[in-house]
Amino acid sequence: MVKSEIIKKLKQKNPQFTHLQLETLIDIILDTIIEKIVINKPVEIRSLGRFMIKTLKEKHNARNPKTNELIYVPKKRKISFKMSKKLQQEINE
């Protein structure tokens, strides 16, 4: 599902709002989530899950599988998502 489909669904359920208002609302929500994740604050949305940052360790002796040469892989940050129990139950039904 893409953002435009979410806006269409919201428009069907809430016809009093304009397309632009709903798009602005979605943008504000997503920007707020991104803003908090960037400063390393977890974001929890009840009944959906929790977004957080995980730091991957650097690797001094990783290998390039194509050339088999040793390479250095720097420390990285990635987003981790842990789903809520409610979402897990919905998926497994």
N, C-alpha and C positions, 0 to 999 in steps of 0.2 A: 504494500500500500504506500502510495506517495502522498505528499502534503496536499496536493490538489484534491485527492479523493477524500482525505480527512475533512477538508473544508466543505466539500459537497455534502458529506454525511451530516456535519454540523449545521449546514444551511437547511437541510431537510428537517432536522429536529427543532431548529430555532429560526424560523423564517423572518422573524422581526429584525435580525441582524443582517447587515450587508456583507457581501463577499469580502470587501476590503477590511471591514471590522474583524471578521473571523480570521482572515489571513494575518492581520496585525496581532491578534491574540495568540495565534500559533507561533508566530515569530518571537513574541515576547517570552513565551514559555520555553521555547527551544534555546533562545539566547541566555535566559537565566540559568538553565541547566548547564549549558556550555561554560558560562562564566564561573559557576561554582566548581565545576570539575577542573577547570584550568588552575584554580587556586587551591586544588587538592582537598576540597570539601566534598564529602559524599552527598549524593542526592537520592532521597528516598521518596518514591511515589507509592503510597499504600495501594495494595491490590495489584500492583504491577511489578515492582522490584526496586533494586538499589543499584545506582551507578557509582563507581568509585575508580580511583586511579591505582594501578599496580605498577611497581617499578621492577623491571627485569634487570638482573645483574649483568655487568659487563663480562665478556668472555675474551680471555687473552689468547686462548689456543683453539679457536674454532677453525674448521677447515672448509675451504671452498670445495664442494663436491665435484665440480667439473675439472679443476686443475689439481686438486688435492694439496694446495698450498695452505699454510697457516695464515689466518687473518685475525684481525682484532675487531670485535663487535662491541661498540660502546654501550653504555647503560641507556635503557629506553624506558619510557612510560607508556602504558596502554590503558584503555578503558576496560574495566571489568563490570559485568552485569550479573547480579544474583537475583533470580526471580523469586517472587513471593510464594508462599505456600498456596495461596488461592490460585495464582496463575499456574502453578505446577499441577494442581488438581484439575484445572480446566483442560490443560494440555493432555493429561493422562486419562481422561474420561473416554 
